[in-house]
Amino acid sequence: MTKHRLTPTFSAPRVASALLGACVVLATGSVGSAALADSHTALNPPADAKISEVSQHRPASTPLEIAAQRLPKVSAAQVLDLASKQIGVRENSQGGGTKFHSWYMSSPRAKETVARDGGTIQGYANAPWCAMFVSWVGEMAGIRPTMGWDAYTVTHAKWFKNNHHWGTTPTPGAVVYFDWAGGKSLDGIDHVGFVKKDNGDGTITTIEGNTGNGNVEQRIRPVSQVVGYGYPVYAN
Protein backbone atom coordinates (compact mmCIF):
# COMPACT_ATOMS: atom_id res chain seq x y z
CA MET A 1 0.00 0.00 0.00
CA THR A 2 2.80 2.43 0.87
CA LYS A 3 5.36 2.96 -1.87
CA HIS A 4 7.92 5.61 -1.15
CA ARG A 5 8.24 9.04 0.40
CA LEU A 6 8.27 12.30 -1.48
CA THR A 7 8.85 15.66 0.16
CA PRO A 8 7.87 18.66 -1.98
CA THR A 9 9.59 21.96 -1.37
CA PHE A 10 7.54 24.18 0.93
CA SER A 11 8.51 27.49 2.44
CA ALA A 12 9.14 28.29 6.11
CA PRO A 13 7.80 28.84 8.67
CA ARG A 14 5.21 26.20 7.88
CA VAL A 15 6.47 22.95 6.44
CA ALA A 16 4.36 20.47 4.49
CA SER A 17 5.57 16.92 4.01
CA ALA A 18 4.08 14.39 1.61
CA LEU A 19 3.74 10.67 2.14
CA LEU A 20 3.14 9.41 -1.40
CA GLY A 21 1.49 6.09 -0.69
CA ALA A 22 -0.52 7.64 2.12
CA CYS A 23 -1.65 10.70 0.15
CA VAL A 24 -1.04 13.10 3.02
CA VAL A 25 0.34 16.62 3.05
CA LEU A 26 0.79 17.62 6.69
CA ALA A 27 0.49 21.28 7.65
CA THR A 28 1.73 22.55 10.98
CA GLY A 29 -0.41 24.89 13.00
CA SER A 30 -4.17 25.21 13.10
CA VAL A 31 -6.40 25.25 10.04
CA GLY A 32 -8.67 28.24 9.86
CA SER A 33 -12.34 27.94 8.97
CA ALA A 34 -11.86 29.89 5.77
CA ALA A 35 -9.53 27.20 4.50
CA LEU A 36 -12.08 24.47 5.16
CA ALA A 37 -15.05 26.03 3.42
CA ASP A 38 -15.65 25.98 -0.30
CA SER A 39 -16.75 29.36 -1.63
CA HIS A 40 -20.15 27.88 -2.44
CA THR A 41 -20.83 26.37 0.99
CA ALA A 42 -21.15 27.50 4.59
CA LEU A 43 -18.86 25.91 7.14
CA ASN A 44 -21.11 26.71 10.08
CA PRO A 45 -24.74 25.78 9.30
CA PRO A 46 -27.61 26.76 11.60
CA ALA A 47 -27.69 24.84 14.86
CA ASP A 48 -31.13 23.44 14.06
CA ALA A 49 -30.08 22.09 10.65
CA LYS A 50 -31.12 18.48 10.21
CA ILE A 51 -28.26 16.03 9.87
CA SER A 52 -28.28 12.85 7.79
CA GLU A 53 -25.61 10.60 6.31
CA VAL A 54 -27.58 10.19 3.10
CA SER A 55 -29.50 13.39 2.62
CA GLN A 56 -30.90 13.42 -0.90
CA HIS A 57 -34.22 11.90 0.15
CA ARG A 58 -35.51 14.90 2.12
CA PRO A 59 -35.81 18.68 1.72
CA ALA A 60 -32.58 20.65 1.62
CA SER A 61 -31.30 21.71 5.00
CA THR A 62 -27.51 21.38 5.13
CA PRO A 63 -25.14 23.82 3.41
CA LEU A 64 -24.20 21.22 0.79
CA GLU A 65 -27.82 20.40 0.03
CA ILE A 66 -28.56 24.10 -0.43
CA ALA A 67 -25.53 24.43 -2.73
CA ALA A 68 -26.72 21.40 -4.72
CA GLN A 69 -29.89 23.21 -5.73
CA ARG A 70 -27.78 25.32 -8.11
CA LEU A 71 -25.85 22.38 -9.56
CA PRO A 72 -26.46 19.75 -12.24
CA LYS A 73 -28.38 16.69 -11.08
CA VAL A 74 -25.69 14.03 -10.97
CA SER A 75 -26.15 10.54 -9.56
CA ALA A 76 -23.67 8.47 -7.61
CA ALA A 77 -23.62 6.01 -10.51
CA GLN A 78 -22.53 8.77 -12.89
CA VAL A 79 -19.71 9.85 -10.59
CA LEU A 80 -18.54 6.26 -10.19
CA ASP A 81 -18.64 5.78 -13.95
CA LEU A 82 -16.47 8.87 -14.42
CA ALA A 83 -14.06 7.67 -11.74
CA SER A 84 -13.93 4.19 -13.27
CA LYS A 85 -12.99 5.61 -16.66
CA GLN A 86 -9.80 6.93 -15.07
CA ILE A 87 -8.62 3.45 -14.08
CA GLY A 88 -5.16 2.92 -15.54
CA VAL A 89 -4.06 6.56 -15.32
CA ARG A 90 -0.71 6.50 -13.58
CA GLU A 91 1.88 8.88 -12.23
CA ASN A 92 5.32 9.47 -13.70
CA SER A 93 8.64 8.37 -12.21
CA GLN A 94 8.64 11.44 -9.94
CA GLY A 95 5.26 10.53 -8.44
CA GLY A 96 3.23 13.16 -10.30
CA GLY A 97 2.53 14.40 -13.79
CA THR A 98 -1.12 13.32 -14.01
CA LYS A 99 -4.00 15.40 -15.34
CA PHE A 100 -5.22 15.57 -11.75
CA HIS A 101 -2.05 17.39 -10.72
CA SER A 102 -2.27 19.75 -13.69
CA TRP A 103 -5.90 20.59 -12.99
CA TYR A 104 -5.33 21.21 -9.29
CA MET A 105 -2.31 23.41 -9.89
CA SER A 106 -4.32 25.58 -12.29
CA SER A 107 -7.32 25.86 -9.97
CA PRO A 108 -7.99 28.73 -7.54
CA ARG A 109 -7.94 26.16 -4.75
CA ALA A 110 -4.20 25.61 -5.20
CA LYS A 111 -3.53 29.24 -4.28
CA GLU A 112 -5.75 28.88 -1.22
CA THR A 113 -4.05 25.72 0.02
CA VAL A 114 -0.58 27.14 -0.59
CA ALA A 115 -1.58 30.17 1.51
CA ARG A 116 -2.82 27.77 4.19
CA ASP A 117 -0.03 25.18 4.15
CA GLY A 118 2.93 27.12 2.77
CA GLY A 119 5.06 26.22 -0.21
CA THR A 120 4.44 26.89 -3.88
CA ILE A 121 1.93 25.77 -6.46
CA GLN A 122 4.75 24.00 -8.31
CA GLY A 123 5.18 21.86 -5.20
CA TYR A 124 1.95 20.07 -6.14
CA ALA A 125 3.42 18.85 -9.44
CA ASN A 126 4.75 15.62 -7.92
CA ALA A 127 2.75 15.58 -4.68
CA PRO A 128 0.47 12.78 -3.44
CA TRP A 129 -2.69 12.92 -5.50
CA CYS A 130 -5.46 10.73 -4.07
CA ALA A 131 -7.36 13.81 -2.82
CA MET A 132 -6.67 15.65 -6.08
CA PHE A 133 -8.23 12.70 -7.94
CA VAL A 134 -11.42 12.83 -5.84
CA SER A 135 -11.56 16.61 -6.26
CA TRP A 136 -11.04 16.34 -10.04
CA VAL A 137 -13.93 13.89 -10.36
CA GLY A 138 -16.21 16.28 -8.49
CA GLU A 139 -15.15 19.16 -10.73
CA MET A 140 -15.59 17.22 -13.98
CA ALA A 141 -19.00 15.98 -12.82
CA GLY A 142 -20.10 19.56 -12.11
CA ILE A 143 -20.70 19.02 -8.40
CA ARG A 144 -17.48 20.32 -6.88
CA PRO A 145 -19.31 22.51 -4.30
CA THR A 146 -20.74 19.34 -2.72
CA MET A 147 -17.67 17.15 -3.34
CA GLY A 148 -15.14 19.63 -2.01
CA TRP A 149 -11.61 20.16 -3.30
CA ASP A 150 -8.30 19.83 -1.54
CA ALA A 151 -4.88 18.19 -1.81
CA TYR A 152 -4.86 17.29 1.89
CA THR A 153 -6.96 14.30 2.95
CA VAL A 154 -7.40 15.40 6.56
CA THR A 155 -8.73 18.84 5.68
CA HIS A 156 -11.01 17.39 3.02
CA ALA A 157 -12.51 14.99 5.56
CA LYS A 158 -12.97 17.79 8.10
CA TRP A 159 -14.75 19.83 5.43
CA PHE A 160 -17.36 17.08 5.05
CA LYS A 161 -17.73 16.72 8.81
CA ASN A 162 -18.05 20.46 9.41
CA ASN A 163 -20.72 20.64 6.70
CA HIS A 164 -22.66 17.77 8.34
CA HIS A 165 -22.08 15.22 5.60
CA TRP A 166 -19.97 12.73 7.51
CA GLY A 167 -20.81 9.26 8.77
CA THR A 168 -20.01 5.56 9.02
CA THR A 169 -22.15 3.95 6.30
CA PRO A 170 -20.39 2.89 3.06
CA THR A 171 -22.91 4.02 0.44
CA PRO A 172 -22.05 3.98 -3.29
CA GLY A 173 -20.41 7.26 -4.30
CA ALA A 174 -19.39 8.16 -0.76
CA VAL A 175 -15.88 9.51 -0.31
CA VAL A 176 -14.03 7.05 1.92
CA TYR A 177 -11.10 7.97 4.17
CA PHE A 178 -8.56 5.43 5.39
CA ASP A 179 -6.10 5.13 8.26
CA TRP A 180 -3.82 2.16 7.56
CA ALA A 181 -3.25 1.73 11.30
CA GLY A 182 -6.98 1.32 11.89
CA GLY A 183 -7.42 4.53 13.86
CA LYS A 184 -10.63 6.51 13.84
CA SER A 185 -9.28 10.04 14.21
CA LEU A 186 -9.64 12.35 11.23
CA ASP A 187 -6.13 13.63 11.95
CA GLY A 188 -4.78 10.14 11.25
CA ILE A 189 -6.23 9.85 7.74
CA ASP A 190 -3.75 8.47 5.20
CA HIS A 191 -5.71 8.01 1.98
CA VAL A 192 -9.01 8.69 0.21
CA GLY A 193 -11.12 7.23 -2.60
CA PHE A 194 -14.68 6.48 -3.65
CA VAL A 195 -16.92 3.68 -2.39
CA LYS A 196 -18.20 1.62 -5.28
CA LYS A 197 -19.91 -1.12 -3.28
CA ASP A 198 -20.39 -2.43 0.24
CA ASN A 199 -19.53 -6.11 -0.17
CA GLY A 200 -21.37 -7.07 3.01
CA ASP A 201 -18.47 -9.16 4.30
CA GLY A 202 -16.46 -6.53 6.12
CA THR A 203 -14.95 -5.15 2.94
CA ILE A 204 -15.79 -2.44 0.42
CA THR A 205 -14.96 -2.12 -3.26
CA THR A 206 -13.39 1.25 -4.02
CA ILE A 207 -12.00 3.37 -6.84
CA GLU A 208 -8.87 5.24 -5.76
CA GLY A 209 -6.13 7.41 -7.20
CA ASN A 210 -2.48 7.14 -6.17
CA THR A 211 -2.77 3.52 -5.17
CA GLY A 212 -0.92 0.33 -6.03
CA ASN A 213 2.07 1.47 -8.06
CA GLY A 214 0.79 5.01 -8.48
CA ASN A 215 -2.32 4.30 -10.53
CA VAL A 216 -6.05 4.84 -10.48
CA GLU A 217 -7.33 1.39 -9.54
CA GLN A 218 -10.33 -0.51 -8.27
CA ARG A 219 -9.50 -2.04 -4.90
CA ILE A 220 -11.10 -4.12 -2.15
CA ARG A 221 -10.45 -2.70 1.33
CA PRO A 222 -11.34 -3.90 4.84
CA VAL A 223 -13.70 -1.57 6.65
CA SER A 224 -11.43 -1.88 9.68
CA GLN A 225 -9.13 0.62 7.94
CA VAL A 226 -11.92 3.15 7.32
CA VAL A 227 -12.04 6.31 9.43
CA GLY A 228 -15.35 7.46 7.95
CA TYR A 229 -17.21 8.63 4.88
CA GLY A 230 -18.02 11.98 3.34
CA TYR A 231 -21.30 12.25 1.48
CA PRO A 232 -21.58 14.46 -1.61
CA VAL A 233 -25.12 15.39 -2.62
CA TYR A 234 -26.34 13.14 -5.42
CA ALA A 235 -29.52 13.08 -7.45
CA ASN A 236 -31.77 10.06 -6.99
Secondary structure, DSSP 8 states (H G I E B T S, - for coil): ----EE-----SSS--EEETTTTEEE--S---HHHHS-TTS-SS--TT----SS-TTS---SHHHHHHTTS---BHHHHHHHHHTTTT-B--TTS--SHHHHHHHHSHHHHHHHHHH-S-GGGGTTS--HHHHHHHHHHHHT-HHHH---S-HHHHHHHHHHTT-EES---TT-EEEE-TT----GGG--EEEEEEEE-SSSEEEEEEEEETTTEEEEEEEEGGGEEEEE----B-
